[in-house]
Amino acid sequence: MDIYTQFALYVAKKLNLRPAEILDEWSVPELLVTYGYYANEEAQRNFEDWKSLDPKQRMKVQRPKEYAVYFRGVM
């Protein structure tokens, strides 16, 4: 399974769509941005949950990444 199929499966689950519909009808940039948006939401929630832990508990848990996908502006 290639990376685009994995992204389509993730996005399809979030949007309650069929993965084939995404792969057939969406452009690659559209899929990448949508995947990045939802993956970043999830990563941000995990990071905020980690940050809200007591400092002693925080030391026991590996720090999650704040962002799953980094978006850069065009220069």
C-alpha positions in Angstrom: 0.0 0.0 0.0 1.5 3.3 -1.0 1.5 6.5 1.0 -1.4 8.1 -0.9 -3.6 5.2 -0.2 -2.7 5.4 3.5 -3.5 9.1 3.5 -6.8 8.4 1.7 -7.8 5.8 4.3 -7.1 8.2 7.1 -9.1 11.1 5.5 -11.9 8.8 4.5 -12.3 7.6 8.1 -12.4 11.2 9.3 -14.9 12.4 6.7 -17.0 9.2 6.5 -16.2 8.7 2.8 -15.0 5.7 0.7 -11.3 5.7 0.2 -11.8 4.9 -3.5 -13.9 8.1 -3.9 -11.0 10.1 -2.6 -8.4 8.4 -4.7 -10.5 8.7 -7.9 -11.8 12.2 -7.5 -9.4 14.3 -5.4 -6.1 15.8 -6.5 -2.9 15.0 -4.7 -2.5 18.5 -3.2 -6.0 18.4 -2.0 -5.4 15.0 -0.3 -2.1 16.1 1.2 -3.5 19.3 2.7 -6.6 17.6 4.1 -4.5 14.8 5.6 -2.2 17.4 7.1 -5.0 19.4 8.6 -6.6 16.4 10.3 -3.3 14.8 11.4 -2.2 18.2 12.9 -5.5 18.4 14.8 -4.9 15.0 16.3 -1.3 15.7 17.1 -2.2 19.0 18.7 -4.8 17.3 21.0 -2.2 14.7 22.0 0.3 17.4 22.7 -2.1 19.5 24.8 -3.1 16.3 26.8 0.6 15.7 27.5 1.1 19.3 28.5 -1.8 19.2 30.9 -0.2 16.3 32.9 1.4 16.8 36.2 5.2 17.4 35.7 6.0 14.1 37.5 3.7 12.2 35.2 5.0 14.1 32.2 8.5 12.8 32.8 7.2 9.2 32.5 5.5 9.7 29.1 7.4 10.4 25.9 6.7 13.9 24.6 4.4 13.8 21.5 5.1 15.9 18.5 3.2 19.1 18.4 2.6 18.9 14.7 2.3 15.8 12.4 2.8 17.8 9.2 4.7 21.0 8.8 3.3 23.4 6.2 5.7 26.0 4.7 4.7 29.0 2.8 5.9 29.6 -0.8 8.8 32.1 -0.9 
